[in-house]
Amino acid sequence: MAIGEVFANPTVVRVIFQVRFPNLFTMENLIGEYQTKIMERFPESQLGIRRNVLIADFGPEGFPAGFPDDSQAAPVGKIWSFTSPEGVALNVQNDSLDISSKTHKTYNNKDAPYRFRDMIQYALDRFLAVAKIPLIHRIGLRYVDDCPIPARTNDAFAAWYKTAFPLARFPMPDIDEMHFRTCVKRGDHFVRYAESLSQEAGRWKYTIDSDAFAVRIPAVDYLKVTDALHDLLVAEYEASIQQPVYDHMRQPKIPEKST
């Protein structure tokens, strides 16, 4: 079954896009122009500092002579953050740009007015017009899905999901937590696929976390490659769910009760 509709109650809770590129020493001079180009859709902005973090145990004598004290370490880079009125976050560093959204529920469905692909194109076209980078080191697209659990039995779970969990050996009622993760090559690209089952604040949570990425991409091809990555993620998601999940996503979303 190919996903060709906008669901009223989709399982996706977060979608993330990132590009990594050669370290731009001129970024601080370029960011102002980029800000003006995206201000219409990302009006809020702030500047953060990324620092080195040292975790080491030197015993009771503390730092050895000549060893840099991390409390006095120089920052390693700035993070320019922009936010849309819908809460979409856009972060720029000297060597990366990422977009994170908890509101987008479709990538490029023609029936949806609010598509994540449009946001990617809006941000990247304007960035490339300013930065003029010819090569992207890595493009990644990630979906996090919070999936319903019908019941904690093998039969009920198998009716909803084609899971990678070895439930025959580790039955659902006995599981306290379980995790599966793999990274595989799909043609010229790669997919990291993960499933996790655990308790969070007294609630059982089943998460499908999938990330497709490509390396060494000409900047002019970024959108074509991102489309291909999205197709890989859709294929993995469709290979993981059964018909009851589609039926669940077609039901109206029930608002969470306030406490």
PyRosetta script that sets phi, psi and omega in degrees:
from pyrosetta import init, pose_from_sequence

init()
pose = pose_from_sequence("MAIGEVFANPTVVRVIFQVRFPNLFTMENLIGEYQTKIMERFPESQLGIRRNVLIADFGPEGFPAGFPDDSQAAPVGKIWSFTSPEGVALNVQNDSLDISSKTHKTYNNKDAPYRFRDMIQYALDRFLAVAKIPLIHRIGLRYVDDCPIPARTNDAFAAWYKTAFPLARFPMPDIDEMHFRTCVKRGDHFVRYAESLSQEAGRWKYTIDSDAFAVRIPAVDYLKVTDALHDLLVAEYEASIQQPVYDHMRQPKIPEKST")
pose.set_psi(1, 123.1)
pose.set_omega(1, 178.6)
pose.set_phi(2, -89.5)
pose.set_psi(2, 135.4)
pose.set_omega(2, 179.6)
pose.set_phi(3, -76.1)
pose.set_psi(3, 113.7)
pose.set_omega(3, -179.0)
pose.set_phi(4, -134.4)
pose.set_psi(4, 29.4)
pose.set_omega(4, -178.5)
pose.set_phi(5, -141.8)
pose.set_psi(5, 162.3)
pose.set_omega(5, 175.3)
pose.set_phi(6, -98.1)
pose.set_psi(6, 117.4)
pose.set_omega(6, -174.4)
pose.set_phi(7, -84.7)
pose.set_psi(7, 144.5)
pose.set_omega(7, 177.1)
pose.set_phi(8, -70.3)
pose.set_psi(8, -28.6)
pose.set_omega(8, -174.9)
pose.set_phi(9, -137.9)
pose.set_psi(9, 64.4)
pose.set_omega(9, -176.2)
pose.set_phi(10, -68.9)
pose.set_psi(10, 158.5)
pose.set_omega(10, 179.3)
pose.set_phi(11, -81.9)
pose.set_psi(11, -19.6)
pose.set_omega(11, -177.0)
pose.set_phi(12, -65.6)
pose.set_psi(12, 132.1)
pose.set_omega(12, 179.4)
pose.set_phi(13, -116.9)
pose.set_psi(13, -15.6)
pose.set_omega(13, 178.8)
pose.set_phi(14, -158.5)
pose.set_psi(14, 140.1)
pose.set_omega(14, 175.5)
pose.set_phi(15, -131.8)
pose.set_psi(15, 137.7)
pose.set_omega(15, -173.6)
pose.set_phi(16, -133.6)
pose.set_psi(16, 136.1)
pose.set_omega(16, 175.5)
pose.set_phi(17, -124.9)
pose.set_psi(17, 138.9)
pose.set_omega(17, 178.4)
pose.set_phi(18, -145.0)
pose.set_psi(18, 141.6)
pose.set_omega(18, 167.8)
pose.set_phi(19, -121.9)
pose.set_psi(19, 140.6)
pose.set_omega(19, 173.2)
pose.set_phi(20, -117.4)
pose.set_psi(20, 141.9)
pose.set_omega(20, -174.7)
pose.set_phi(21, -145.2)
pose.set_psi(21, 170.6)
pose.set_omega(21, 178.5)
pose.set_phi(22, -56.0)
pose.set_psi(22, 142.4)
pose.set_omega(22, -178.9)
pose.set_phi(23, -56.0)
pose.set_psi(23, 120.3)
pose.set_omega(23, -177.9)
pose.set_phi(24, -97.1)
pose.set_psi(24, 107.6)
pose.set_omega(24, 179.1)
pose.set_phi(25, -68.7)
pose.set_psi(25, -16.1)
pose.set_omega(25, -178.2)
pose.set_phi(26, -95.9)
pose.set_psi(26, 7.0)
pose.set_omega(26, -173.6)
pose.set_phi(27, -56.7)
pose.set_psi(27, -40.9)
pose.set_omega(27, -177.1)
pose.set_phi(28, -61.8)
pose.set_psi(28, -28.9)
pose.set_omega(28, 178.4)
pose.set_phi(29, -83.0)
pose.set_psi(29, -19.7)
pose.set_omega(29, -176.3)
pose.set_phi(30, -94.1)
pose.set_psi(30, -23.3)
pose.set_omega(30, -168.7)
pose.set_phi(31, -65.2)
pose.set_psi(31, -31.4)
pose.set_omega(31, 179.3)
pose.set_phi(32, -63.9)
pose.set_psi(32, -43.9)
pose.set_omega(32, 178.2)
pose.set_phi(33, -65.1)
pose.set_psi(33, -40.6)
pose.set_omega(33, 178.7)
pose.set_phi(34, -63.2)
pose.set_psi(34, -40.6)
pose.set_omega(34, 179.7)
pose.set_phi(35, -58.3)
pose.set_psi(35, -42.9)
pose.set_omega(35, -179.3)
pose.set_phi(36, -66.8)
pose.set_psi(36, -29.6)
pose.set_omega(36, -178.7)
pose.set_phi(37, -75.0)
pose.set_psi(37, -26.3)
pose.set_omega(37, -177.4)
pose.set_phi(38, -108.6)
pose.set_psi(38, 1.6)
pose.set_omega(38, -172.3)
pose.set_phi(39, -61.6)
pose.set_psi(39, -28.8)
pose.set_omega(39, -178.8)
pose.set_phi(40, -61.7)
pose.set_psi(40, -38.3)
pose.set_omega(40, -178.2)
pose.set_phi(41, -104.9)
pose.set_psi(41, -16.8)
pose.set_omega(41, 177.2)
pose.set_phi(42, -127.8)
pose.set_psi(42, 73.1)
pose.set_omega(42, -173.0)
pose.set_phi(43, -75.3)
pose.set_psi(43, -24.6)
pose.set_omega(43, -178.0)
pose.set_phi(44, -93.0)
pose.set_psi(44, 139.9)
pose.set_omega(44, -176.9)
pose.set_phi(45, -146.4)
pose.set_psi(45, 155.1)
pose.set_omega(45, 173.8)
pose.set_phi(46, -158.0)
pose.set_psi(46, 160.7)
pose.set_omega(46, -178.8)
pose.set_phi(47, -113.9)
pose.set_psi(47, 129.9)
pose.set_omega(47, 176.8)
pose.set_phi(48, -121.2)
pose.set_psi(48, 166.9)
pose.set_omega(48, -179.6)
pose.set_phi(49, -121.7)
pose.set_psi(49, 128.8)
pose.set_omega(49, 174.7)
pose.set_phi(50, -98.6)
pose.set_psi(50, 127.8)
pose.set_omega(50, -176.6)
pose.set_phi(51, -118.1)
pose.set_psi(51, 155.8)
pose.set_omega(51, 170.2)
pose.set_phi(52, -67.0)
pose.set_psi(52, 141.6)
pose.set_omega(52, 175.3)
pose.set_phi(53, -122.4)
pose.set_psi(53, 125.0)
pose.set_omega(53, -179.7)
pose.set_phi(54, -106.7)
pose.set_psi(54, 125.0)
pose.set_omega(54, 175.4)
pose.set_phi(55, -120.6)
pose.set_psi(55, 107.7)
pose.set_omega(55, -177.8)
pose.set_phi(56, -156.7)
pose.set_psi(56, 150.3)
pose.set_omega(56, 178.6)
pose.set_phi(57, -111.9)
pose.set_psi(57, 108.8)
pose.set_omega(57, -179.5)
pose.set_phi(58, -100.3)
pose.set_psi(58, 9.8)
pose.set_omega(58, 178.9)
pose.set_phi(59, 78.9)
pose.set_psi(59, -172.0)
pose.set_omega(59, -173.8)
pose.set_phi(60, -66.3)
pose.set_psi(60, -17.2)
pose.set_omega(60, -177.6)
pose.set_phi(61, -83.2)
pose.set_psi(61, -8.4)
pose.set_omega(61, 177.4)
pose.set_phi(62, 76.3)
pose.set_psi(62, -153.1)
pose.set_omega(62, -176.6)
pose.set_phi(63, -65.1)
pose.set_psi(63, 134.2)
pose.set_omega(63, 173.8)
pose.set_phi(64, -64.3)
pose.set_psi(64, 157.8)
pose.set_omega(64, 178.2)
pose.set_phi(65, -59.6)
pose.set_psi(65, 131.1)
pose.set_omega(65, 178.3)
pose.set_phi(66, 85.9)
pose.set_psi(66, -6.4)
pose.set_omega(66, 179.1)
pose.set_phi(67, -85.9)
pose.set_psi(67, 132.5)
pose.set_omega(67, -176.4)
pose.set_phi(68, -65.8)
pose.set_psi(68, 133.0)
pose.set_omega(68, 175.3)
pose.set_phi(69, -82.3)
pose.set_psi(69, 120.4)
pose.set_omega(69, -175.4)
pose.set_phi(70, -62.5)
pose.set_psi(70, -24.8)
pose.set_omega(70, 179.6)
pose.set_phi(71, -66.3)
pose.set_psi(71, -18.1)
pose.set_omega(71, 178.9)
pose.set_phi(72, -113.8)
pose.set_psi(72, 11.1)
pose.set_omega(72, -176.8)
pose.set_phi(73, -68.7)
pose.set_psi(73, 145.1)
pose.set_omega(73, 179.3)
pose.set_phi(74, -74.6)
pose.set_psi(74, 148.6)
pose.set_omega(74, 176.6)
pose.set_phi(75, -63.7)
pose.set_psi(75, 146.4)
pose.set_omega(75, -179.3)
pose.set_phi(76, -96.9)
pose.set_psi(76, -8.0)
pose.set_omega(76, 179.0)
pose.set_phi(77, 175.3)
pose.set_psi(77, 162.3)
pose.set_omega(77, 178.3)
pose.set_phi(78, -103.5)
pose.set_psi(78, 152.1)
pose.set_omega(78, 175.9)
pose.set_phi(79, -122.6)
pose.set_psi(79, 115.9)
pose.set_omega(79, 176.6)
pose.set_phi(80, -95.0)
pose.set_psi(80, 118.0)
pose.set_omega(80, -174.5)
pose.set_phi(81, -113.4)
pose.set_psi(81, 136.4)
pose.set_omega(81, 179.7)
pose.set_phi(82, -131.1)
pose.set_psi(82, 144.8)
pose.set_omega(82, -176.3)
pose.set_phi(83, -132.4)
pose.set_psi(83, 138.1)
pose.set_omega(83, 176.8)
pose.set_phi(84, -88.9)
pose.set_psi(84, 162.7)
pose.set_omega(84, 177.5)
pose.set_phi(85, -59.3)
pose.set_psi(85, -24.3)
pose.set_omega(85, 179.1)
pose.set_phi(86, -83.6)
pose.set_psi(86, -3.7)
pose.set_omega(86, 178.9)
pose.set_phi(87, 94.0)
pose.set_psi(87, 9.0)
pose.set_omega(87, 175.9)
pose.set_phi(88, -72.8)
pose.set_psi(88, 131.3)
pose.set_omega(88, -176.5)
pose.set_phi(89, -104.7)
pose.set_psi(89, 132.3)
pose.set_omega(89, 177.1)
pose.set_phi(90, -123.1)
pose.set_psi(90, 121.7)
pose.set_omega(90, -178.9)
pose.set_phi(91, -120.9)
pose.set_psi(91, 135.8)
pose.set_omega(91, 179.1)
pose.set_phi(92, -123.4)
pose.set_psi(92, 131.8)
pose.set_omega(92, 172.1)
pose.set_phi(93, -125.9)
pose.set_psi(93, 178.0)
pose.set_omega(93, -177.8)
pose.set_phi(94, -60.5)
pose.set_psi(94, -24.9)
pose.set_omega(94, -175.5)
pose.set_phi(95, -129.8)
pose.set_psi(95, 14.4)
pose.set_omega(95, -179.3)
pose.set_phi(96, -160.6)
pose.set_psi(96, 159.4)
pose.set_omega(96, 171.8)
pose.set_phi(97, -139.7)
pose.set_psi(97, 132.4)
pose.set_omega(97, 178.2)
pose.set_phi(98, -136.5)
pose.set_psi(98, 150.8)
pose.set_omega(98, 178.2)
pose.set_phi(99, -126.5)
pose.set_psi(99, 129.8)
pose.set_omega(99, -179.4)
pose.set_phi(100, -129.2)
pose.set_psi(100, 132.2)
pose.set_omega(100, -177.2)
pose.set_phi(101, -138.6)
pose.set_psi(101, 137.4)
pose.set_omega(101, 171.8)
pose.set_phi(102, -108.2)
pose.set_psi(102, 2.9)
pose.set_omega(102, -176.4)
pose.set_phi(103, -107.1)
pose.set_psi(103, -25.5)
pose.set_omega(103, -179.9)
pose.set_phi(104, -73.5)
pose.set_psi(104, 133.4)
pose.set_omega(104, 179.9)
pose.set_phi(105, -118.3)
pose.set_psi(105, 1.0)
pose.set_omega(105, 176.5)
pose.set_phi(106, -149.2)
pose.set_psi(106, 150.7)
pose.set_omega(106, -179.9)
pose.set_phi(107, -84.7)
pose.set_psi(107, -51.9)
pose.set_omega(107, -176.2)
pose.set_phi(108, -153.5)
pose.set_psi(108, 33.3)
pose.set_omega(108, -179.8)
pose.set_phi(109, -70.8)
pose.set_psi(109, 127.7)
pose.set_omega(109, -175.2)
pose.set_phi(110, -64.1)
pose.set_psi(110, -21.7)
pose.set_omega(110, -179.0)
pose.set_phi(111, -85.9)
pose.set_psi(111, -2.7)
pose.set_omega(111, -178.7)
pose.set_phi(112, -106.4)
pose.set_psi(112, 134.2)
pose.set_omega(112, -179.9)
pose.set_phi(113, -80.0)
pose.set_psi(113, -12.6)
pose.set_omega(113, -171.7)
pose.set_phi(114, -127.0)
pose.set_psi(114, 94.6)
pose.set_omega(114, -172.2)
pose.set_phi(115, -113.4)
pose.set_psi(115, 138.9)
pose.set_omega(115, -178.5)
pose.set_phi(116, -67.9)
pose.set_psi(116, -33.2)
pose.set_omega(116, 177.9)
pose.set_phi(117, -60.0)
pose.set_psi(117, -39.1)
pose.set_omega(117, 178.7)
pose.set_phi(118, -62.9)
pose.set_psi(118, -38.9)
pose.set_omega(118, 179.6)
pose.set_phi(119, -67.1)
pose.set_psi(119, -41.0)
pose.set_omega(119, 176.8)
pose.set_phi(120, -60.3)
pose.set_psi(120, -48.1)
pose.set_omega(120, -178.0)
pose.set_phi(121, -63.9)
pose.set_psi(121, -41.0)
pose.set_omega(121, 178.4)
pose.set_phi(122, -58.6)
pose.set_psi(122, -48.0)
pose.set_omega(122, -176.0)
pose.set_phi(123, -73.5)
pose.set_psi(123, -41.8)
pose.set_omega(123, -174.8)
pose.set_phi(124, -76.0)
pose.set_psi(124, -40.6)
pose.set_omega(124, 178.8)
pose.set_phi(125, -58.2)
pose.set_psi(125, -42.7)
pose.set_omega(125, -179.0)
pose.set_phi(126, -72.1)
pose.set_psi(126, -34.1)
pose.set_omega(126, 177.5)
pose.set_phi(127, -67.9)
pose.set_psi(127, -45.5)
pose.set_omega(127, -179.6)
pose.set_phi(128, -66.5)
pose.set_psi(128, -29.5)
pose.set_omega(128, 176.6)
pose.set_phi(129, -66.2)
pose.set_psi(129, -29.6)
pose.set_omega(129, -179.6)
pose.set_phi(130, -89.9)
pose.set_psi(130, -48.4)
pose.set_omega(130, -173.4)
pose.set_phi(131, -81.7)
pose.set_psi(131, -30.3)
pose.set_omega(131, 176.8)
pose.set_phi(132, 56.3)
pose.set_psi(132, 41.3)
pose.set_omega(132, 177.5)
pose.set_phi(133, -81.2)
pose.set_psi(133, 135.4)
pose.set_omega(133, -178.4)
pose.set_phi(134, -85.0)
pose.set_psi(134, -21.9)
pose.set_omega(134, -172.2)
pose.set_phi(135, -134.2)
pose.set_psi(135, 137.4)
pose.set_omega(135, 173.5)
pose.set_phi(136, -107.6)
pose.set_psi(136, 126.6)
pose.set_omega(136, -179.4)
pose.set_phi(137, -68.0)
pose.set_psi(137, -40.6)
pose.set_omega(137, -174.9)
pose.set_phi(138, -154.3)
pose.set_psi(138, 137.5)
pose.set_omega(138, 171.2)
pose.set_phi(139, -119.0)
pose.set_psi(139, 131.2)
pose.set_omega(139, 178.7)
pose.set_phi(140, -132.6)
pose.set_psi(140, 142.3)
pose.set_omega(140, 175.8)
pose.set_phi(141, -131.3)
pose.set_psi(141, 129.9)
pose.set_omega(141, -173.5)
pose.set_phi(142, -133.0)
pose.set_psi(142, 137.6)
pose.set_omega(142, 174.6)
pose.set_phi(143, -121.5)
pose.set_psi(143, 134.8)
pose.set_omega(143, 174.3)
pose.set_phi(144, -115.8)
pose.set_psi(144, 120.9)
pose.set_omega(144, -177.8)
pose.set_phi(145, -116.1)
pose.set_psi(145, 125.8)
pose.set_omega(145, 175.3)
pose.set_phi(146, -96.3)
pose.set_psi(146, 105.0)
pose.set_omega(146, -167.7)
pose.set_phi(147, -101.9)
pose.set_psi(147, 142.0)
pose.set_omega(147, -179.1)
pose.set_phi(148, -69.3)
pose.set_psi(148, 147.8)
pose.set_omega(148, 176.4)
pose.set_phi(149, -111.0)
pose.set_psi(149, 111.7)
pose.set_omega(149, -176.2)
pose.set_phi(150, -66.3)
pose.set_psi(150, -41.7)
pose.set_omega(150, 177.8)
pose.set_phi(151, -168.2)
pose.set_psi(151, 155.2)
pose.set_omega(151, -177.9)
pose.set_phi(152, -90.5)
pose.set_psi(152, 62.1)
pose.set_omega(152, 172.5)
pose.set_phi(153, -132.8)
pose.set_psi(153, 153.5)
pose.set_omega(153, -179.8)
pose.set_phi(154, -60.2)
pose.set_psi(154, -44.4)
pose.set_omega(154, -176.1)
pose.set_phi(155, -64.8)
pose.set_psi(155, -43.7)
pose.set_omega(155, -179.1)
pose.set_phi(156, -65.8)
pose.set_psi(156, -42.5)
pose.set_omega(156, -178.7)
pose.set_phi(157, -66.1)
pose.set_psi(157, -41.9)
pose.set_omega(157, -179.1)
pose.set_phi(158, -67.4)
pose.set_psi(158, -25.1)
pose.set_omega(158, 177.8)
pose.set_phi(159, -71.7)
pose.set_psi(159, -24.0)
pose.set_omega(159, -178.3)
pose.set_phi(160, -101.0)
pose.set_psi(160, -29.9)
pose.set_omega(160, -172.1)
pose.set_phi(161, -136.1)
pose.set_psi(161, 145.8)
pose.set_omega(161, 169.1)
pose.set_phi(162, -98.7)
pose.set_psi(162, 74.4)
pose.set_omega(162, -169.7)
pose.set_phi(163, -76.6)
pose.set_psi(163, 156.1)
pose.set_omega(163, 172.4)
pose.set_phi(164, -88.3)
pose.set_psi(164, -5.0)
pose.set_omega(164, 179.6)
pose.set_phi(165, -66.4)
pose.set_psi(165, 139.7)
pose.set_omega(165, 176.2)
pose.set_phi(166, -82.8)
pose.set_psi(166, 72.4)
pose.set_omega(166, -172.8)
pose.set_phi(167, -70.4)
pose.set_psi(167, -22.8)
pose.set_omega(167, 177.5)
pose.set_phi(168, -64.6)
pose.set_psi(168, -33.4)
pose.set_omega(168, 179.2)
pose.set_phi(169, -89.0)
pose.set_psi(169, -36.4)
pose.set_omega(169, -178.0)
pose.set_phi(170, -123.2)
pose.set_psi(170, 87.7)
pose.set_omega(170, -173.6)
pose.set_phi(171, -62.7)
pose.set_psi(171, 149.5)
pose.set_omega(171, -178.0)
pose.set_phi(172, -53.1)
pose.set_psi(172, -45.4)
pose.set_omega(172, -176.7)
pose.set_phi(173, -63.8)
pose.set_psi(173, -20.1)
pose.set_omega(173, -177.0)
pose.set_phi(174, -94.5)
pose.set_psi(174, -6.7)
pose.set_omega(174, -173.1)
pose.set_phi(175, -78.7)
pose.set_psi(175, 128.2)
pose.set_omega(175, 170.4)
pose.set_phi(176, -92.4)
pose.set_psi(176, -38.2)
pose.set_omega(176, 170.2)
pose.set_phi(177, -163.0)
pose.set_psi(177, 154.2)
pose.set_omega(177, 179.3)
pose.set_phi(178, -152.6)
pose.set_psi(178, 143.0)
pose.set_omega(178, -178.2)
pose.set_phi(179, -138.4)
pose.set_psi(179, 142.6)
pose.set_omega(179, 174.2)
pose.set_phi(180, -135.7)
pose.set_psi(180, 138.8)
pose.set_omega(180, 179.1)
pose.set_phi(181, -150.7)
pose.set_psi(181, 138.4)
pose.set_omega(181, 176.0)
pose.set_phi(182, -146.6)
pose.set_psi(182, 156.7)
pose.set_omega(182, 172.7)
pose.set_phi(183, -128.4)
pose.set_psi(183, 122.6)
pose.set_omega(183, -175.5)
pose.set_phi(184, -130.7)
pose.set_psi(184, 156.8)
pose.set_omega(184, 176.6)
pose.set_phi(185, -92.8)
pose.set_psi(185, 134.0)
pose.set_omega(185, 176.8)
pose.set_phi(186, -124.5)
pose.set_psi(186, 96.9)
pose.set_omega(186, -175.8)
pose.set_phi(187, 65.5)
pose.set_psi(187, -123.4)
pose.set_omega(187, 179.9)
pose.set_phi(188, -90.1)
pose.set_psi(188, -2.4)
pose.set_omega(188, -174.5)
pose.set_phi(189, -118.8)
pose.set_psi(189, -177.6)
pose.set_omega(189, -176.1)
pose.set_phi(190, -132.8)
pose.set_psi(190, 152.7)
pose.set_omega(190, 177.0)
pose.set_phi(191, -132.5)
pose.set_psi(191, 127.2)
pose.set_omega(191, 167.0)
pose.set_phi(192, -101.2)
pose.set_psi(192, 125.3)
pose.set_omega(192, -177.6)
pose.set_phi(193, -125.5)
pose.set_psi(193, 132.1)
pose.set_omega(193, -178.4)
pose.set_phi(194, -139.6)
pose.set_psi(194, 143.0)
pose.set_omega(194, 170.9)
pose.set_phi(195, -123.8)
pose.set_psi(195, 144.1)
pose.set_omega(195, 175.8)
pose.set_phi(196, -143.2)
pose.set_psi(196, 143.4)
pose.set_omega(196, 177.5)
pose.set_phi(197, -131.5)
pose.set_psi(197, 120.3)
pose.set_omega(197, -176.2)
pose.set_phi(198, -159.3)
pose.set_psi(198, 174.5)
pose.set_omega(198, 176.1)
pose.set_phi(199, -103.1)
pose.set_psi(199, 137.7)
pose.set_omega(199, 178.2)
pose.set_phi(200, -137.2)
pose.set_psi(200, 115.2)
pose.set_omega(200, -177.7)
pose.set_phi(201, 54.0)
pose.set_psi(201, 42.3)
pose.set_omega(201, 177.9)
pose.set_phi(202, 79.2)
pose.set_psi(202, 3.8)
pose.set_omega(202, -178.3)
pose.set_phi(203, -114.5)
pose.set_psi(203, 131.9)
pose.set_omega(203, 175.1)
pose.set_phi(204, -72.5)
pose.set_psi(204, 134.7)
pose.set_omega(204, -173.7)
pose.set_phi(205, -131.4)
pose.set_psi(205, 126.5)
pose.set_omega(205, 175.4)
pose.set_phi(206, -115.0)
pose.set_psi(206, 119.2)
pose.set_omega(206, -174.4)
pose.set_phi(207, -120.1)
pose.set_psi(207, 131.9)
pose.set_omega(207, 168.7)
pose.set_phi(208, -106.9)
pose.set_psi(208, 119.9)
pose.set_omega(208, -175.7)
pose.set_phi(209, -122.9)
pose.set_psi(209, 108.3)
pose.set_omega(209, -175.9)
pose.set_phi(210, -124.2)
pose.set_psi(210, 139.5)
pose.set_omega(210, -174.3)
pose.set_phi(211, -137.6)
pose.set_psi(211, 120.2)
pose.set_omega(211, 175.8)
pose.set_phi(212, -109.2)
pose.set_psi(212, 140.1)
pose.set_omega(212, -178.7)
pose.set_phi(213, -146.8)
pose.set_psi(213, 157.3)
pose.set_omega(213, 177.8)
pose.set_phi(214, -133.2)
pose.set_psi(214, 154.9)
pose.set_omega(214, -177.5)
pose.set_phi(215, -125.1)
pose.set_psi(215, 151.4)
pose.set_omega(215, 177.4)
pose.set_phi(216, 52.5)
pose.set_psi(216, 74.7)
pose.set_omega(216, -176.7)
pose.set_phi(217, -115.8)
pose.set_psi(217, 130.1)
pose.set_omega(217, 170.7)
pose.set_phi(218, -57.8)
pose.set_psi(218, 135.2)
pose.set_omega(218, -174.6)
pose.set_phi(219, -57.4)
pose.set_psi(219, -33.0)
pose.set_omega(219, -178.2)
pose.set_phi(220, -66.9)
pose.set_psi(220, -16.2)
pose.set_omega(220, -176.9)
pose.set_phi(221, -101.2)
pose.set_psi(221, 10.5)
pose.set_omega(221, -170.5)
pose.set_phi(222, -60.2)
pose.set_psi(222, -40.0)
pose.set_omega(222, -175.1)
pose.set_phi(223, -74.0)
pose.set_psi(223, -38.4)
pose.set_omega(223, 176.8)
pose.set_phi(224, -62.1)
pose.set_psi(224, -41.8)
pose.set_omega(224, 179.1)
pose.set_phi(225, -68.1)
pose.set_psi(225, -40.9)
pose.set_omega(225, 178.6)
pose.set_phi(226, -62.6)
pose.set_psi(226, -38.8)
pose.set_omega(226, 175.5)
pose.set_phi(227, -59.7)
pose.set_psi(227, -41.7)
pose.set_omega(227, 179.6)
pose.set_phi(228, -66.2)
pose.set_psi(228, -38.5)
pose.set_omega(228, 177.6)
pose.set_phi(229, -63.9)
pose.set_psi(229, -41.6)
pose.set_omega(229, 178.0)
pose.set_phi(230, -60.6)
pose.set_psi(230, -41.6)
pose.set_omega(230, 179.1)
pose.set_phi(231, -61.7)
pose.set_psi(231, -37.6)
pose.set_omega(231, 177.3)
pose.set_phi(232, -63.5)
pose.set_psi(232, -42.2)
pose.set_omega(232, -178.7)
pose.set_phi(233, -68.2)
pose.set_psi(233, -38.3)
pose.set_omega(233, 176.9)
pose.set_phi(234, -62.0)
pose.set_psi(234, -42.4)
pose.set_omega(234, -179.9)
pose.set_phi(235, -62.2)
pose.set_psi(235, -41.6)
pose.set_omega(235, 179.3)
pose.set_phi(236, -67.1)
pose.set_psi(236, -39.2)
pose.set_omega(236, 179.6)
pose.set_phi(237, -65.9)
pose.set_psi(237, -45.6)
pose.set_omega(237, 179.9)
pose.set_phi(238, -64.1)
pose.set_psi(238, -29.3)
pose.set_omega(238, 177.9)
pose.set_phi(239, -76.7)
pose.set_psi(239, -6.3)
pose.set_omega(239, -174.7)
pose.set_phi(240, -108.5)
pose.set_psi(240, -14.7)
pose.set_omega(240, -173.6)
pose.set_phi(241, -120.2)
pose.set_psi(241, 155.9)
pose.set_omega(241, 177.9)
pose.set_phi(242, -110.2)
pose.set_psi(242, 177.2)
pose.set_omega(242, -175.9)
pose.set_phi(243, -54.8)
pose.set_psi(243, -39.6)
pose.set_omega(243, 179.6)
pose.set_phi(244, -58.6)
pose.set_psi(244, -27.4)
pose.set_omega(244, 178.3)
pose.set_phi(245, -70.0)
pose.set_psi(245, -41.0)
pose.set_omega(245, 175.9)
pose.set_phi(246, -60.9)
pose.set_psi(246, -43.0)
pose.set_omega(246, 179.5)
pose.set_phi(247, -62.6)
pose.set_psi(247, -40.1)
pose.set_omega(247, 178.7)
pose.set_phi(248, -62.9)
pose.set_psi(248, -42.4)
pose.set_omega(248, -177.1)
pose.set_phi(249, -70.0)
pose.set_psi(249, -20.7)
pose.set_omega(249, 178.5)
pose.set_phi(250, -82.8)
pose.set_psi(250, -11.6)
pose.set_omega(250, 179.7)
pose.set_phi(251, -79.0)
pose.set_psi(251, 148.6)
pose.set_omega(251, 176.7)
pose.set_phi(252, -59.1)
pose.set_psi(252, 141.8)
pose.set_omega(252, 179.0)
pose.set_phi(253, -70.4)
pose.set_psi(253, 131.8)
pose.set_omega(253, 178.3)
pose.set_phi(254, -90.6)
pose.set_psi(254, 120.4)
pose.set_omega(254, -179.3)
pose.set_phi(255, -60.6)
pose.set_psi(255, 140.6)
pose.set_omega(255, 177.9)
pose.set_phi(256, -71.6)
pose.set_psi(256, 141.0)
pose.set_omega(256, 179.2)
pose.set_phi(257, -74.5)
pose.set_psi(257, 135.1)
pose.set_omega(257, 178.1)
pose.set_phi(258, -76.9)
pose.set_psi(258, 147.2)
pose.set_omega(258, -179.3)
pose.set_phi(259, -111.8)
pose.dump_pdb("model.pdb")
